[in-house]
Amino acid sequence: MNKTVYVLGLGHIGLPIAAWIALSGYQVVGIDIDRNKLNDIRHNRVKIHEHFNGMHLSQLVYELVGNQQIIISDHLSRLDKKPAIFIITVGINPIENGEHDLSSLQSSLDMLIPLLKEGDLVIFKTTMIPGTCEDYIAPQLIGRNIMLAYCPETIAETRAFIELNANPRILAALDEKSWQAAAGFYRSLSPAPIIAASSFRIAELAKVVQNVIRDVNVALANELAELAELLNVDNQELRELVNVHPRVELLQSGPGVGGYCLPNALGYLQASIKETDTFKLELSELARKINQTRPGKVVQVLRQALAENGKQMENATVAILGLGMKDYCADTRLSPALAIINLLTDNGVRIKAYDPLIECCEYQVQSLPYCLDGADAVIICALQEGMKASLQEMAYYLSPPLIIIDTRDSVETWEGILLYRV
Ligand SMILES: NC(=O)c1ccc[n+]([C@@H]2O[C@H](COP(=O)([O-])OP(=O)(O)OC[C@H]3O[C@@H](n4cnc5c(N)ncnc54)[C@H](O)[C@@H]3O)[C@@H](O)[C@H]2O)c1
C-alpha cells in the first residue's frame, strides 16, 4: 500500500506535482493557505496553463479532487498514523534591500513539525538561498527521527507533465537513509535519472546557478541584438548561425526576463554571501541590469518609430499583444509586457492589451480585432496560444502607417509594414 503524500503549496509547481503524484496511484493531500486557490480548484477555474494528455490542469485536478485521489485543505492534518511523505513547494519572496521573506517556509514548518512521526519523509522543492536547508530548515527538524531531502524543481511552465517525467533530478539528503527513501519515491513516479548531490548547499546552489545562467545568456542575447542592429544584420539569422556550433546555445533576445525564477536568482546568490565578504557577482549583476533595461528599450523604439511617422507617443494608442512573462505562458509574475504597459501609461499612451489566456490588467480587451482597431502601433510582447494575427489583418485594423514592434521575431518582413525588431 502506497504512503499518503502531502503537498504543501498548490501553486504553479505544487499543483501539477500533486496531480502527477496522484496519477501514479498515491493518495494525495494538497494544502494551500490561500482559500481562493482551493476554490478555483473546486470550481474548475485554475488558470495555470498546463496540460496532461490534452486535458487542462484545471479539469484534471477537478476530476482528481472529485474522486478523492487528491483531498484539498487549507490546513494540514494527517489522514492516518502511517509514515507519510511531505513535499514542500512554497516560495521564498524577495523583499526590499536584498532581504528575503522566509515566512512561507516557516509557516509550512510550523504546520508540519507538530504532526511529524518517526519514519516520515520530508522533501523540499523550494528554490532556496544556498544554505537555507542546512542553516534554517534542518535545525528545526533534526532529532525527530524523520528523513529529510532536498530536490529542486526544474519544470518549465506549460511543460510540467512532460518535464516531471523526463528531467533529471538533483537530490540531496540529510543521510543515506533519507536519500534512498526520496530516490525510491521518485523512482516510483518516473524513470528520470536521479543525480546525488553531496550536500544540501551544493544542490541549492546548482539550482540557482541554472537560473542565473539563463538570465546571463538572455542578457548576452539582448546585448548582441543591439549590436546586430548597429551592424545592420538580422539578429535572428545571427542567432541561428551562432547556434550552428554544437556546443553553443544563445537564447533569444526579447523584451526582458520575467517570471518567478530567473529574476530572483541573482538575489538568492547575493543573499548567500556574508556581509563581511567583499566578493561581488559582477557579471550576473550586469546581466540583470541589462535585462531590466529591455522594457525601456522597447518603449524607446516605439517613441522613435512614431516620431519617424509624424506621431507623438503622448497621443498614441498602442496595441499590446501577449501578457505572459514568456511565450505561450499564462504566468504574469514580473512580466515584461506589464512593465512595458506601465512605462507607456506613465507617458500618457492609451493602451489596448490582448491575451486570450490571461486576465490580469485593466487595459485588456476581449478580442484581437478590437485590440488592433485604430491603434497607431502594435507591440508583440509574447506569443500566445490562440493569438495570431496575419499581417493582412493588422493592415486592415491598424491606423496607417503599419508600425509593428516585434520583440519575439515572429513577424515576416512585408512590403506594407514598418517592422521594428527589438
Ligand atoms: N514556477 C516555476 O516555473 C518554478 C520552476 C522551478 C522551481 N520553482 C520554485 O518552486 C517554488 C514555488 O514556486 P511557484 O511558482 O509554484 O509559487 P506559487 O506562488 O505559484 O505557489 C506557492 C503556493 O504556496 C502557498 N503557500 C504559502 N505558504 C503556505 C503554507 N504554509 N502552506 C501551504 N501553502 C502555502 C501559496 O499560497 C501559493 O499558492 C519556488 O521556490 C520557485 O522558485 C518554480
The ligand as an ORCA input file, in Angstrom:
! r2SCAN-3c Opt
* xyz 0 1
  N       7.115     28.495    -11.356
  C       8.110     27.775    -11.865
  O       8.160     27.569    -13.065
  C       9.166     27.157    -10.981
  C      10.081     26.300    -11.563
  C      11.024     25.695    -10.763
  C      11.051     25.971     -9.397
  N      10.156     26.845     -8.855
  C      10.213     27.103     -7.411
  O       9.108     26.461     -6.799
  C       8.674     27.219     -5.665
  C       7.201     27.519     -5.804
  O       7.008     28.339     -6.954
  P       5.555     28.563     -7.551
  O       5.743     29.229     -8.858
  O       4.775     27.295     -7.511
  O       4.947     29.596     -6.467
  P       3.409     29.918     -6.256
  O       3.355     31.224     -5.568
  O       2.660     29.739     -7.525
  O       2.929     28.777     -5.234
  C       3.260     28.752     -3.877
  C       1.989     28.397     -3.091
  O       2.330     28.133     -1.737
  C       1.222     28.577     -0.947
  N       1.649     28.661      0.449
  C       2.383     29.625      1.060
  N       2.598     29.278      2.361
  C       1.986     28.083      2.551
  C       1.878     27.189      3.656
  N       2.411     27.460      4.833
  N       1.205     26.041      3.483
  C       0.656     25.740      2.298
  N       0.734     26.535      1.214
  C       1.399     27.685      1.338
  C       0.817     29.877     -1.603
  O      -0.495     30.238     -1.229
  C       0.952     29.513     -3.080
  O      -0.266     29.011     -3.603
  C       9.563     28.479     -5.639
  O      10.625     28.269     -4.754
  C      10.056     28.584     -7.061
  O      11.283     29.268     -7.138
  C       9.210     27.425     -9.617
*
